[in-house]
């Protein structure tokens, strides 16, 4: 990440949702959340790095399985991602 930013690039970390029933049924979900939160905390002050939290943007019935969204959901997610990509970089705190 730091080398991308050092070369003038931008980094957008996107935290995608998974169904609540899958989150509740896997032991990895809590560990993932801890590690992702720690990573975001470390990267938040780095200029050129942004995060997009989409974890709350889908209901469990929006998924075909444990991770794949149904076709009706993908345009909504894509629009949200596109809007974030086209925004000017946010200055770190």
Secondary structure by P-SEA (a helix, b strand, c coil): caaaaaabbbbbbbbccccaaaaaaccaaaaaaaaaaaaaaaacccccbbbbbcccccccccccccccccccaaaaaaaaaaaaaaccccccc
